[in-house]
Amino acid sequence: MNRHSKSSTHDEVRTVGVEEELLLVDAQTGAPRSVASQVLRVARRRGDTEVADGEAGGSVGPELQEQQVETDTPAEEHLVLLETELRRWRDKARAAAAEAGALILASGTTPLPVRPQTFDDERYAAMAAKFGLTASEQLTCGCHVHVSVDSDDEAVGALDRIRTWLPVLLALSANSPFWQGRDSGYASYRSQVLARWPTNGPTDVFGSGQAYLDHLRLLVDTGVPIDEGMAYFDARPSRKYPTLEVRVADVCLDPRDAALIAALSRALVETGARQWAEDQPADPASVALLRLAMWQAGRHGLDGDLLDPGTHRPRPARDVVDRLAAHLGPALRDAGDWERVEKGIDRVFSRGTGSSTQRSIHDEVGRLDRAVVRLAELT
């Protein structure tokens, strides 16, 4: 692989894979269950914890807390196959959880009160010891999309050009309205909890792969993050795979929405890479401005204004999402995703985000514990 090419040589459709963090909740009460170790033992017995043939993706694994697990899909070119894999790995996680008396729940935060228990892992223990309540209260679930890239420079060139659009993905995926037993007032409270980490959030324009690596090394050398894996940026070049990892979205209640976020992420990376190859400049918007856009998206989801990535002024959410689709139109059509994305966007606006569904079900059943069990069934 050419790690420093200036030309974008990605002639084929970029592959895309998805990591989903999922909560483990009691099948009767909806309360979070600290059973990840048991669930993973079952998954290991079923052969679902090892990636086959050295390929990226296709496993059930641990996360920071015992009340959650992570699944990942193989890399796919076609969205239909990706959605099939998303459902398949949710099913595998569900089957393993059932043997521990638990359900899986696709929610960015746990609606019911919880005292997280850190998974038995040396690195996680070091994080818990160093970051105190920030780590010990951290129980959030995201949807991380890996899009293939040809080089470090292409990854960073795309990153520099997609960062202003990432709040729109958060708004579309918003699925975490409840926190510790109460309505947070946010569509994505997960985005607020993640902001406690010192390395979370948007990034500056880097300009090259080497500049990104230099920045990462500078952060680690401060001694604040324990390693490069704690670069919890909204998007980042992956440490493990030749991909750009888009990390901003909440885990989606509906796997169709996860596939929509994956399609938009792929088109963003493809569009950004094309702009980089053509030497189109990146928007120099400040990190402070992007934080405001992310806050706005997390607060309202699609139920209020978003900050327009071009003007950085408030506009109705539908206008901003339609502008994103138009911006990505050529890449979406080249990948064969345009019609599917168009229908997906219409579906989310007509049905509401995961956050809207959570609140609607809570209003319908009248109790948060019953709502959690219903949501787990929908997952």
N, C-alpha and C positions, 0 to 999 in steps of 0.2 A: 504493500500500500504506500502510495506517495503521501507523506505526511505534511508536505509543504507546497502543494501545487496551488497555483493561482487560478487555474482554469477548472471549471466545474465539468467533470467528465462523467457524471452520473446519468448515463443514457437510459437505463432501465428504471422502472418504477421503484422508488425507495421502499425498502421493507420497514415494517412498523411492528413493534411488540408492546405489550402493556403489562405493567405491574399494578396489582390492586391490593391494597391493604384492607383487611376485613376484620370487623369486630366479632368476638365470641360472646354470645349472650345465652342466658338460661332459657331453655325451651318453654318453661312455664311462666316465669316471672319477667323475662326480658332483661334481668339484671346482668351486668358484665360478669363473665366467668374467667377465672385465672387457670385455664386448662390448655394453653397452647402446647405445653410439653406433651400432654397426653394426646392431643390432636396430631401432633407431628409424629409421635410414635406410631399411631395408627396409619398415618399417611406413608410413613417409611415402610411399614409392613406391606402396604399396598403398592409400593414402588413409585410413589408420587412425590418423593422428596429429592430425587436425583435427576439431573438433566441428562437425557439420553444422547449418546454418541457425540458428546462434546458440544452439542448445539446450545445456543443461547435461548433460554426460556423453556417453560414447561415443567413447573414444579410448585409445590407448596412448601413454604419456609417460614422461619421465625421473623418477628419484628421486635421493636424495643420492649414492649410490654407483653405479659402473659395473657392478656385479654384480647390479643389480636394475632393474626397470621397474615402472611403475604403470599399471593399467587402471582405467577408470571406466565405469559403465553410465549410460544415460539414466535419468531419473526415471520410475518406474512406480507405478501404483496397485495392481496385482495381483502377488502373489508368484510365480505361475507365469511371468508375463512377466519378472519380475526375475531369476528363476533361469535362464531362457533367455538373457537378456542376459549374466549372469555367465559362463555356459558359452561364449557366442559370443565374448566379449572375451578369455577365456582361450585359445580356439582361435586368435584373431587374433594374440595374443602368442606362442603356441606356433609358429605358422607362420613368423612373422618371426624368432624365435629359431633355428629349424631351419636357416635359411640361413646363420647364423653358427656352426653346429655346436654349438648349445646347446639345452638343454631348459629349460622353466620349472618352478619348484618352489614350491608353496604351503606354506611353512614360516615360522614367525615368526622363526627364526634359521637360519643356515646350519650344518648339522651338522658339516661338515668344516672344518679350519683355513683361515683366510683373512686376507689383508692387504688390506682394502678400498681401492679407488681412487676418489677423489672424481670425480663427473661434472663435465665441463667446463662450469661455470656460475659466473658472478660471485658470486652470492649463496652458493652452496655453498662456493666457495673462501673467502669471508669467514668462513663458519661454521667451516671447517676450521682457518683461521688463528687464530681467536679461542679455540676450545674444545678445541684439542689432541687428546689421545687420546679424549676423549668423542665428538668428531666423527669422527676417523679410524678408530676401532674400531666405529663405529655402523653395523651392517648388520642391520637388523631389518625385519620386514614385518608390517604391520597390515591390518586390515579396518575401513575408516572408513565409517560409515553416515550419509547425509544425509537428514534428515526435514524436510519442508516445514513452515514456520511462517508466521503471519500478521503478526508484528511482532517487533521487538527485545525488547519487554517480555514477549511471550508466550514467546519463545525462552529468556529468562533465567528467567522464572517456571517453565517446565518444567525447565530445568537445575537450579534450586534443589531441585526435588522428585524428580529421578531419581538424584541423585549417590550416594545410599546403596545403590542397586540395581546400580550399574555393575560392582562386583566379580563379581556373578553372571554377567554376560555374559563377563567374562574367563575364569571357570572353565569355562563351556560351550565356549568357543572355544579353550582352551589347546592350543597346537600348536608348542611350541618347547622340547623337552627337552634338546637337545644344543647345546653351545657350544664352538667351537674344538677339535672332535674328541673331546669327552668328554661323558658324561652329567652335566648340571648338577645333577641332583637336584630340579629344578623342573619342573612341568608347563608353565609359561610363563616361560622365562628371558628372553624378550623384555621382559617387564614389569620385570625387574630392570635390564636394560641401559638402558631408557628412563629409569629413575629417575635416571640420571646427569645428565640435562639439568636446569638450574636451574629451568625453568618447567614441568616435567612433573608430572602427578598430579591429585589431587582439588582441588576449589575450595571456598571458603567460600560461604555463602548471600549473594547479592548484593541481591536485593529488587527490582531494576529494571534495565532495559536501560542506563540512563544510569550506574548504579552500576557495572555491568560494564565499560562503556567507560572510565569514570574509573579503574578498577582496572587495566585494560589499559594505559592511557596512563601510569599511575604506574610500572608494570613497565618499559615501554620507556624512560621517562625516567631510570631508574637507569643506563642504558647497558649492562646485562648482556645481555638479548636484543637481537639486532641489529634486529629489527622485530617487528611484531605477529604475523607468521606463526609465530614461535617460541613462541607460547602453546600449548605441547603439553599442554593440559589433557585429562583423561579425556573430557570433552565440552565443546563450545564453540559459540557462534554462528558460523556460517561467515562468512569475510570476502568470499567471492565470490558466494554464493547465499543466497536467503531460506530458510535451513535451520538446524536445530540438528544439529551434526556429532558423532556418538557415535564416539569414537576408541579405545576401550579394548580392543577385541578383537584377538587374533592373527588373521592371515590363516588361513582355514580350509582344510584339505586337501580336504574334500568341499564342493563348491559348494552342496549342500543345507543344510549347516550355516551357510554364509554367508547364505543366504536365511532361515534360522531366526533368526540374530542380527539381520538386518534387520527381520523381523517383530516381534521383541521390542523392538527399539529404537523402531520406530514406535509400538508400543503404550505404551511408557514415555513417549514425548513426548506422545502424546495424553492419557494418564492424568494426567501432570504438568500439562499445559495446562488440563485440566478442573479440577484441584484449585486451580490458580492463579486461574482465572476465578471460582471459588467462594470465594476467600479462605481456603482451607485452608492452615494454616501448614506451612512446610517443616521437616523434621527438622533441628534445630540441631547435629547430630553434628559434632564437630571434624574438621579436616583430619587431625590426628594419628590419630584413630580410624579414619577412612576409609583411611588409608595401611596400617594394620594389616589391615583387611579385604581390601585389594587384595593385600597380601603373602600372606595366607593363600590367596586364590584362585589366585595365581600359583604358589605352592609346591605345592599339592595338586591343583589342578583339581577334578575331581569325585570323586577317590579318597580324600578325607578330609572333615573338617568344614569348613564355611564359616561366616563370621560372619553371623548372622541380621540383616538390615537393620532389623528392628524392635527387637530387644533388644540387638544388638551382642554377643551371646554365641554360642559355637560350637554348631552344630547339624549333623546329617548333611546332606551336599550335596543329596540328593534332596528332603529336607524343605524346604530353602531354595529350590530351583528350583521345587518345587510351590507354594510360597508366592508366588513371583514370578508364576507363571502365574495363580494365583487373583487376585492384586492387579490383573493386567492383563486379567482375564476380560472385563469389559464392552467395553473397547476392542478386544480381539482378536475378539470376536464381531461387533461393529459393522463391522469391516473384513473380515469373512469369513475370518479367519485362525485361528480357534480350533482346528479339527480338524487343520489342517496343523501348527500349533505343537505340539499335543499329541503327534502322531505323531513330530515331529522331536525332541522331548525324550526320548520313549521310545527312539528310535533311538540317540541319543547315549549314553544310559545303558546300553543293551544292547550296543552296539558299542564304546563308549569314545570319548574325545576324540581329536583328531588326535595329541596327545602320546602317548596309549596306543598308537595305531596305529604311530607312528614307532618306539617301543620294541619293539613286537611284531615288526615287520619286521626290525629290527636283530637281535633274538634269533634270528629264523628264518634269516636269511642269514649271520649271523656276522661280517659286515664292514660298517663304516659306509659305505664308498664304494658298495658294492653296494646297501645300503639306500637311499641317496640316489637312485640311478638308479631303483629300484623306486618310490619315493615320487613322483619326477617323472612317472613313467608314470601313477600314480594321479591326479596333479593334472590 
